Amino acid sequence: MLFKNSALATAISLAFVSSYASSESEVVELNNANAVDLSNVTVSGQYSVNKVIDTATGLGLTLKETPQSVSVMTEQRIQDQGLDTVVDTIKNTIGVSHSAWDNVRNELQARGFKIENYQIDGVPMAWSILGDSGETIADVSIYERVEFVRGSTGLLTGTGDPSGSINLVRKQADSVDFNGHVSAVTGSWNRKELNADIASGLSEDGSLRGRVVAKAVNGDSYTDLFEQNTQVFYGVIEKDLSANTLVRVGVSYQHDDPIAPVWGGLQAKYSNGNDTDFNRSVTTAADWTRWETSNTNVFTNVNHLFNNGWELAVNYNYMKYESDSKLLYMYDAANSFDESTGDGLTSWPYKSDGESTQHSLDVQLRGQANAFDTDADIVIGAIYSEQKSKAYSYAALTNAFLPVTNFDDWNGDFPEPEWSTDGSLDKDIEVTNKGVYAATRLHLTDDLKVILGGRVTSWNRKGDSYSDTGDYGNDNVFVPYSGVLYDLTDDHRVYVSYAETFNPQNKQDANDELLDPLEGKTYEVGLKSSYLNNMLQTSVAIFKVDQDNVAVQTGVHPDDATRAVYEAAENVNSEGYELEVIGQPIKGLNLSAGYSEFKLTADDSVSLDVNTNHPRKQANIYSSYNFVDLMPELTLGGGINWQDKIYENDIVQDSYQLVSLMGRYDVNNNVKVQLNIENLLDEKYYSYINSGQVRYGAPANWKLAVSYNF
């Protein structure tokens, strides 16, 4: 049984950590501050966060005080591994998986369910379909860290599945001195990259500060024809209006204009059932295909600390995504892809453009009070968000749905169609999301804390989007949150928690009534521990997740045979466990290691093969070691990412592991040289399986960076 195995794994993990922590080591005393001011959040400088985060409850709690499974990808870890995008951080985070649909879109999952929410500085943002506007390929150079909360996160995000949420925490203009770094990068496939991150005080008294981040990337790829072109800019100004009031204004912009991106995958099987086993360089793109995306985010924050210790935060975000694409899709329409001739595929050229804008306003008040004859931390918040999206497609007047002869000789030389100048409106929707929430942490005793909270959310959608048509939504849905934490000792804390999400849906029953929204419920019990004066942290979580009101097709409508009818079923469940060890157990060594495992079950109305194209088991380990005493200018690092088998019908990707290495040498106090090698063993694997198609992950590759710090 899974839970019996989890108990054994927990015991082994704790025994290992305890024995490790008791070894002789030199540690550095850290300030374990209790501050709840989010503007004071800092990273410990390595792989762990030792102050507060604001992703799960809004109360401003440390990882150890949060009764959910939370992982953080710090700026130092991002730098050590040379990670570029949001999806790169996901690949290296325990318990989170991705499926790379193409060069832009990525499907994300945790605990067996899709991740449909993300946050920026704790403010919920809407995700487009599979991130087709470029959200998952957003560059992380503008962020201080990336936080991952697994399980139900409805208290702060409102809608979504019981999978988790991703919070992107922006870099701040918190330096009064002129400092920063610039770097140049080269690498496999003619990669060229320039980066700059500069911060400074802008007034004599330091009350006005600024920071600018810029990045440009150009290069080819392991797939034929593809060329990356990316530009990133981020600027932020902070002003202390008084000792208690901070105003922050900023803008970020990312523009991607790749040449010859793929749309979808490669055919996995020939018509005779044999695997295609293409070279990883094979592409279905043509030399004229493009997938241009841009993201503009304008934001402002106001934080005010009252004399009684309460803090008011007001956040406004304007987000605009634009997309313009000319793509080519290939598929086996009649199961006729011939192994001997390479004939049998059909071409589908596609042209589209679209725009999405979102305005969101978040107001939050938090502080301490006395409630029920005990001390209480309290947060009260409200959010209003409005998103409008439109997308048009343009018919191919020529060269549409032509047969592809001898795909084995494909070189992208496919004539671009003549396109219609009149666009067809494929997507025209407006989504409003508004809610109020409150939570409190009651200090019942020195060792016992109880967290209670809830959110009342209204989510409504109007318009049509591809096959998702009609107006639907739900008003005044209550989403509860609760947790209990108990200190076994000063270093070991156990917790139990219960959290929910809901997700409106537009499936209808035979009486033309909309089904109730999907409801996600997460039950979790865990142990969070710290060792070596908080230099080493461990967490163990055992969870059970229920997804209720899942739409199950029961037939067709009695008055319209083209319409499917559904019933709501309580039938998809996930249970499993997660282990994580992170920190600096000995001088010079930074460590992040974890393992996750779950199983999905369903009743008779749903196939047990649910989301099998994502792994059930994952292990991630990464560490770096600075030779502090022998050669302090040298740091070496490396890691292994392992996942178990994924499959869809008879298309199978067996378990595999990806090995990475890093070496950094400090030439002097200002100049550093760093080499990263990914997929060291050149593992050939599928990074995507869906609808009979596959994509291959990147082969062995390297990246060399030279940076100057000042």
Beta strands, then each sheet from edge to edge (+ up, - down):
strand 1: 69-74
strand 2: 96-100
strand 3: 106-110
strand 4: 113-114
strand 5: 117-120
strand 6: 123-126
strand 7: 143-150
strand 8: 164-170
strand 9: 179-187
strand 10: 191-201
strand 11: 208-219
strand 12: 228-240
strand 13: 245-256
strand 14: 266-267
strand 15: 290-305
strand 16: 311-331
strand 17: 345-371
strand 18: 374-394
strand 19: 403-404
strand 20: 424-443
strand 21: 448-465
strand 22: 472-487
strand 23: 492-503
strand 24: 518-531
strand 25: 536-548
strand 26: 550-557
strand 27: 560-569
strand 28: 572-583
strand 29: 589-602
strand 30: 617-626
strand 31: 634-643
strand 32: 646-648
strand 33: 651-653
strand 34: 656-666
strand 35: 671-678
strand 36: 686-690
strand 37: 693-696
strand 38: 701-709
sheet 1: 1+ 7- 8+ 5+ 6-
sheet 2: 2+ 3- 4+
sheet 3: 19+ 17- 16+ 15- 13+ 12- 11+ 10- 9+ 38- 35+ 34- 31+ 30- 29+ 28- 25+ 24- 23+ 22- 21+ 20- 18+
sheet 4: 14+ 37- 36+
sheet 5: 26+ 27-
sheet 6: 32+ 33-
end
